[in-house]
């Protein structure tokens, strides 16, 4: 099976996302996507080991260890 080509449009979107993600300031940034759940998992620490979660009105879950934000889950990721 060959590699799927990335269109110029997708490449531009990735470059815009990279600019935003670099501002997070996290030493580690691990991103996983679950297409079945259409959920994007963003972890700022590896391992994340969150102890608390907060569901926001916009369908995002913030994951904390104590007072420190260590990750987030973004639902309906493909439509955002």
Beta strands, then each sheet from edge to edge (+ up, - down):
strand 1: 30-34
strand 2: 39-43
strand 3: 52-55
strand 4: 60-65
strand 5: 68-75
sheet 1: 1+ 2- 5+ 4- 3+
end
